[in-house]
Amino acid sequence: MHKNEKYRKVTFYKNYFQDFFDQQNKKVKAKIVWTLELVEDLQRVPETYLKHIENTDGLYEIRVQVANDTFRIFCFFDQGLLVVLINGFQKKTQKTPRKEIELALKIKSEYESEK
């Protein structure tokens, strides 16, 4: 494998992620970009950064930690390698809020029906 070959290509669906990203400060944006590159570059991404969400149909969260702030960006795989980013949010509690998961699943099915 060549140095600039990636295991995954991160792609964005509509403006869901962009809207979230635009609201973040410089530090958070930099960490999000770093984390996304890690997800593209590593064959096996540690759960610290990419984790399957239980009881969902193929929904994952990319985890971004900046100082004491935790951010989650939902994504899923399309045709094995493509990670499609949907919405993101700042995490305030231990548990990922159900309404965030439901929104992500709604966007995922919207994506699938448009394909």
Secondary structure, DSSP 8 states (H G I E B T S, - for coil): --TT--S-EEEE-TTHHHHHHHTS-HHHHHHHHHHHHHHHH-SS--TTTEEE-TTSSS-EEEEEEETTEEEEEEEEEETTTEEEEEEEEEE-SSS--HHHHHHHHHHHHHHHHH-
